[in-house]
Amino acid sequence: MRERRREYELVIIISPLISNEEGITASLDRLRQTIETNGGAITGINQGSPWGRRKLAYPIREYVSGEASRRSFSDGYYALINFTLGAAKVAELERTIRLTDTILRHLITVIEPKASKTPPAESAEPVAQKSEA
């Protein structure tokens, strides 16, 4: 049976502790490798405006590798990744994201193909008009 491939968007927030060029590249490469290993393809990565380093709407408390207590983050590095992947393989990608300590938050959404806008069919029966007597 053939697996259904869909288009997805992934928004991630990377920890500001590693938001240097090497750390961001390493995080994105790990996601790219996971997607390609599972038979997917990345169609685009957007790190430019309005993405990039931004202030968060509210502080996020997360564990940092090597520390025993949570640390509060008030900013992060945003990235948008567009990709195609089999529907059954998205769980493996989410597992990889959860195991990556440098990613604070993520959101995967399905990009639905736009339906063609067709005008509603006109009624074949004429509307009866009431006559005043």
C-alpha positions as CSV (number, residue, x, y, z in Angstrom):
1,M,0.0,0.0,0.0
2,R,1.3,3.4,-0.9
3,E,1.9,5.9,1.9
4,R,0.2,9.3,1.6
5,R,2.6,12.2,1.5
6,R,1.5,15.6,2.7
7,E,2.9,19.0,2.9
8,Y,3.7,20.4,6.4
9,E,4.9,23.5,8.1
10,L,7.1,23.3,11.2
11,V,7.8,26.3,13.4
12,I,10.5,25.8,16.0
13,I,11.9,28.0,18.8
14,I,15.6,27.3,19.4
15,S,17.1,28.1,22.8
16,P,18.9,31.5,22.9
17,L,21.8,29.8,24.7
18,I,22.9,28.1,21.4
19,S,21.5,30.7,19.0
20,N,24.9,31.2,17.4
21,E,25.4,30.2,13.8
22,E,26.8,26.7,14.6
23,G,24.1,25.8,17.1
24,I,21.3,26.9,14.8
25,T,22.8,25.0,11.9
26,A,23.3,21.9,14.0
27,S,19.6,21.9,15.2
28,L,18.3,22.5,11.6
29,D,20.6,19.8,10.2
30,R,19.4,17.2,12.7
31,L,15.8,17.9,11.7
32,R,16.7,17.8,8.0
33,Q,18.4,14.5,8.5
34,T,15.4,13.0,10.3
35,I,13.0,14.2,7.6
36,E,15.2,12.9,4.7
37,T,15.8,9.6,6.6
38,N,12.1,9.0,6.8
39,G,11.6,9.6,3.1
40,G,10.6,13.3,3.2
41,A,12.0,16.3,1.4
42,I,12.5,19.8,2.7
43,T,11.0,22.4,0.4
44,G,12.2,25.5,2.3
45,I,13.7,26.9,5.5
46,N,12.9,30.5,6.4
47,Q,15.1,32.2,9.1
48,G,14.9,35.7,7.8
49,S,12.4,38.5,8.7
50,P,10.0,38.1,10.5
51,W,11.7,35.0,11.9
52,G,15.0,34.9,13.6
53,R,15.8,36.0,17.2
54,R,12.6,37.4,18.8
55,K,11.2,38.2,22.2
56,L,8.7,35.6,23.4
57,A,5.1,36.6,24.3
58,Y,5.6,35.0,27.8
59,P,8.6,33.4,29.5
60,I,9.2,29.7,28.9
61,R,10.7,27.5,31.7
62,E,12.7,24.6,30.3
63,Y,15.5,22.3,31.5
64,V,18.9,23.1,30.0
65,S,21.3,20.2,29.4
66,G,23.7,19.9,32.3
67,E,21.5,21.9,34.8
68,A,19.3,20.4,37.5
69,S,16.7,23.1,37.6
70,R,14.6,24.9,35.0
71,R,15.7,28.1,33.5
72,S,13.4,30.9,32.3
73,F,13.7,32.1,28.7
74,S,12.3,35.4,27.5
75,D,13.6,35.2,23.9
76,G,14.4,32.6,21.3
77,Y,15.4,31.9,17.7
78,Y,12.4,31.2,15.4
79,A,12.7,29.1,12.2
80,L,10.0,28.0,9.7
81,I,10.5,24.7,7.8
82,N,8.3,23.6,4.9
83,F,8.6,19.9,4.0
84,T,6.7,16.9,2.6
85,L,6.6,13.7,4.5
86,G,4.5,10.5,4.8
87,A,1.7,10.9,7.3
88,A,2.8,7.9,9.3
89,K,6.4,9.3,9.7
90,V,5.4,12.6,11.4
91,A,5.4,10.8,14.8
92,E,9.1,10.0,14.4
93,L,9.9,13.6,13.6
94,E,8.0,14.8,16.7
95,R,9.9,12.3,18.7
96,T,13.2,13.6,17.4
97,I,12.1,17.2,18.2
98,R,11.1,16.3,21.8
99,L,14.5,14.6,22.3
100,T,16.4,17.7,21.1
101,D,17.2,19.8,24.1
102,T,17.9,22.9,22.1
103,I,14.3,23.2,20.8
104,L,12.1,25.0,23.3
105,R,8.8,24.7,21.4
106,H,7.5,23.4,18.1
107,L,4.3,23.3,16.1
108,I,3.6,21.1,13.0
109,T,0.7,22.0,10.8
110,V,-0.7,20.4,7.6
111,I,-0.8,22.6,4.6
112,E,-4.1,21.8,2.9
113,P,-4.3,22.3,-0.8
114,K,-6.6,25.2,-1.7
115,A,-9.9,24.2,-3.2
116,S,-10.9,25.8,-6.4
117,K,-13.6,28.4,-6.0
118,T,-16.5,27.5,-8.2
119,P,-19.7,29.5,-8.3
120,P,-22.8,27.8,-6.9
121,A,-24.9,26.0,-9.4
122,E,-27.9,28.0,-10.5
123,S,-31.3,26.5,-9.9
124,A,-33.0,25.0,-12.9
125,E,-36.5,25.8,-11.7
126,P,-37.7,29.4,-12.0
127,V,-38.9,31.0,-8.8
128,A,-42.7,31.4,-8.7
129,Q,-43.7,35.0,-8.1
130,K,-46.9,35.8,-6.2
131,S,-49.3,38.1,-8.0
132,E,-51.3,40.6,-6.0
133,A,-55.0,40.5,-6.6
